[in-house]
Amino acid sequence: MTESRRTDAEFKSDALSYLPEVARFARSLAKSDADAADLVQDTFLMAYRRWHQFERGTECRAWLFTICRNRFYRVHERAQRLVVTDDPVLESLAAAQLHRSAQESGLSDAFERREVREAVQRAMAALPEVFREVAVLVDLHDQTYETAARILQIPVGTVRSRLFRARRLLQSSLLAYAADVGLRVNDPTASPRGERS
């Protein structure tokens, strides 16, 4: 087998197997199917061109996510990024207050309700980009904090801070949605606005 064919076979078996996951990640960045499709194509084209730089034994999915993210920012010329400066103590107090409020109003298990799924997707899409990309990597794609930090090229502490903030923003948005549609925790058979199914 020639070197070129070996490279093609390795790329196909190692990199292309992550196509669906990279496509989901690209959609979370681009927010439009057309832009996401272009981003996926660019990601795999660049990955193929740089396949000789991929270090065997490292995680290919993380390498592809890194290329995807870097390509996204390069194409969209987003050099300036929001820096999270929120006080972690204040964030913790706000999260605890929000949780206590949810329990008192009977909404503590609202996120397990099937009808909330679309609201979760909308809330995730509405997050500021720096928070959304961390939440997508860690919570949706099961990346470790360390891997997310490498992909995003930020310190692990920043990943933790942004993820905490993202989760609090999601929690706040989803609890507001649950209250608006009348979800109740104590009656698992109740449907939105108190109607029975």
C-alpha positions as CSV (number, residue, x, y, z in Angstrom):
1,M,0.0,0.0,0.0
2,T,1.4,3.4,-1.0
3,E,1.9,6.2,1.6
4,S,-0.9,8.2,0.0
5,R,-3.4,5.3,0.2
6,R,-2.3,4.6,3.8
7,T,-2.9,8.2,4.7
8,D,-6.3,8.2,3.0
9,A,-7.3,5.0,4.8
10,E,-6.2,6.3,8.2
11,F,-8.0,9.6,7.6
12,K,-11.2,7.8,6.6
13,S,-11.2,5.5,9.6
14,D,-9.9,7.9,12.2
15,A,-11.2,11.4,11.3
16,L,-14.3,10.8,9.2
17,S,-15.9,8.7,11.8
18,Y,-16.4,11.9,13.8
19,L,-18.3,13.7,11.0
20,P,-21.7,13.7,12.8
21,E,-20.2,15.1,16.0
22,V,-18.2,17.7,14.2
23,A,-21.4,18.6,12.2
24,R,-23.3,19.1,15.5
25,F,-20.5,21.2,16.9
26,A,-20.4,23.3,13.8
27,R,-24.2,23.9,13.9
28,S,-23.8,25.1,17.5
29,L,-21.2,27.6,16.4
30,A,-22.7,28.8,13.1
31,K,-26.4,28.7,14.1
32,S,-27.4,28.3,10.4
33,D,-27.4,25.0,8.5
34,A,-25.8,26.4,5.4
35,D,-22.9,28.1,7.4
36,A,-22.5,24.9,9.5
37,A,-22.2,22.8,6.3
38,D,-19.6,25.1,4.9
39,L,-17.7,25.0,8.3
40,V,-17.8,21.2,8.3
41,Q,-16.4,21.0,4.8
42,D,-13.7,23.5,5.6
43,T,-12.8,21.6,8.8
44,F,-12.4,18.3,7.1
45,L,-10.6,19.8,4.1
46,M,-8.1,21.5,6.5
47,A,-7.8,18.3,8.6
48,Y,-7.0,16.3,5.5
49,R,-4.4,18.8,4.4
50,R,-2.8,18.7,7.9
51,W,-3.3,15.0,8.6
52,H,0.5,14.6,8.8
53,Q,0.4,17.0,11.8
54,F,-2.1,14.9,13.7
55,E,-0.3,13.1,16.6
56,R,-1.2,9.4,16.7
57,G,-2.5,8.4,20.2
58,T,-4.1,11.8,20.9
59,E,-7.9,12.3,20.6
60,C,-8.9,12.9,17.0
61,R,-12.3,14.3,17.9
62,A,-10.7,17.1,20.0
63,W,-8.3,17.9,17.2
64,L,-11.2,18.2,14.8
65,F,-13.2,20.3,17.2
66,T,-10.1,22.6,17.5
67,I,-9.8,23.0,13.8
68,C,-13.6,23.6,13.5
69,R,-13.6,26.3,16.1
70,N,-10.4,28.0,14.8
71,R,-11.8,28.0,11.3
72,F,-15.1,29.5,12.5
73,Y,-13.4,32.4,14.2
74,R,-11.0,32.9,11.3
75,V,-13.8,33.0,8.7
76,H,-16.0,35.3,10.8
77,E,-13.0,37.5,11.9
78,R,-13.9,37.3,15.6
79,A,-10.6,38.2,17.2
80,Q,-12.2,40.0,20.1
81,R,-13.8,37.6,22.7
82,L,-15.8,38.4,25.8
83,V,-13.8,37.9,29.0
84,V,-15.8,36.6,31.9
85,T,-15.2,38.8,34.8
86,D,-18.1,37.9,37.1
87,D,-17.3,37.3,40.7
88,P,-17.6,33.5,41.3
89,V,-18.9,34.1,44.8
90,L,-21.7,36.2,43.5
91,E,-22.4,33.7,40.8
92,S,-22.7,30.9,43.3
93,L,-25.0,32.9,45.5
94,A,-27.2,33.7,42.5
95,A,-27.3,30.1,41.4
96,A,-28.2,28.9,44.9
97,Q,-31.0,31.6,45.1
98,L,-32.4,30.5,41.7
99,H,-32.4,26.8,42.8
100,R,-34.1,27.6,46.1
101,S,-36.7,29.7,44.2
102,A,-37.3,26.8,41.8
103,Q,-37.8,24.4,44.6
104,E,-40.2,26.7,46.4
105,S,-42.3,27.2,43.2
106,G,-42.4,23.4,42.5
107,L,-40.2,23.6,39.4
108,S,-37.1,21.7,40.5
109,D,-37.5,18.8,38.1
110,A,-38.9,20.8,35.2
111,F,-35.8,20.1,33.1
112,E,-36.7,16.4,33.0
113,R,-40.0,17.1,31.2
114,R,-40.2,16.2,27.5
115,E,-42.0,19.4,26.5
116,V,-39.0,21.4,27.7
117,R,-36.6,20.0,25.1
118,E,-37.2,22.7,22.5
119,A,-36.9,25.4,25.1
120,V,-33.5,23.9,26.1
121,Q,-32.4,24.1,22.5
122,R,-33.5,27.8,22.2
123,A,-31.9,28.7,25.5
124,M,-28.6,27.1,24.5
125,A,-28.7,29.0,21.1
126,A,-29.4,32.2,23.0
127,L,-26.3,32.0,25.2
128,P,-23.5,34.4,24.5
129,E,-21.0,32.6,22.3
130,V,-18.2,32.2,24.8
131,F,-20.6,30.5,27.2
132,R,-22.3,28.4,24.6
133,E,-19.2,26.9,23.1
134,V,-18.0,25.7,26.6
135,A,-21.4,24.3,27.4
136,V,-21.6,22.5,24.0
137,L,-18.2,21.0,24.4
138,V,-18.5,19.8,28.0
139,D,-22.3,19.2,28.4
140,L,-23.3,18.1,24.9
141,H,-20.0,16.5,23.6
142,D,-18.7,15.1,26.9
143,Q,-15.3,16.8,26.7
144,T,-13.3,17.1,29.8
145,Y,-12.5,20.5,31.2
146,E,-8.9,20.0,30.1
147,T,-9.8,19.0,26.6
148,A,-12.2,21.9,26.2
149,A,-9.5,24.2,27.4
150,R,-7.1,22.9,24.7
151,I,-9.8,23.2,22.0
152,L,-10.8,26.7,23.1
153,Q,-7.2,27.7,23.8
154,I,-8.1,29.1,27.3
155,P,-7.1,28.1,30.8
156,V,-9.0,25.3,32.6
157,G,-10.2,27.8,35.2
158,T,-11.8,29.9,32.5
159,V,-13.6,26.8,31.2
160,R,-15.0,26.2,34.7
161,S,-16.0,29.8,35.1
162,R,-17.7,30.0,31.7
163,L,-19.4,26.7,32.2
164,F,-20.7,27.7,35.6
165,R,-22.0,30.9,34.1
166,A,-23.6,29.1,31.1
167,R,-25.4,26.7,33.3
168,R,-26.7,29.4,35.5
169,L,-28.0,31.4,32.4
170,L,-29.6,28.2,31.1
171,Q,-31.1,27.4,34.5
172,S,-32.6,30.9,34.7
173,S,-34.0,30.8,31.2
174,L,-35.5,27.4,31.5
175,L,-37.0,28.0,34.9
176,A,-38.7,31.1,33.5
177,Y,-40.0,29.0,30.6
178,A,-41.3,26.3,33.0
179,A,-43.1,28.9,35.1
180,D,-44.6,30.6,32.0
181,V,-46.1,27.3,30.7
182,G,-47.3,26.2,34.1
183,L,-45.2,23.1,34.6
184,R,-45.6,21.6,38.0
185,V,-43.3,19.2,39.7
186,N,-45.7,17.5,42.1
187,D,-48.1,16.2,39.4
188,P,-46.2,14.2,36.8
189,T,-49.3,13.7,34.7
190,A,-50.0,17.4,34.3
191,S,-49.3,19.0,30.9
192,P,-48.5,22.6,30.2
193,R,-50.9,25.3,31.6
194,G,-52.3,22.7,34.0
195,E,-54.2,20.7,31.4
196,R,-54.4,16.9,31.7
197,S,-53.3,14.7,28.9
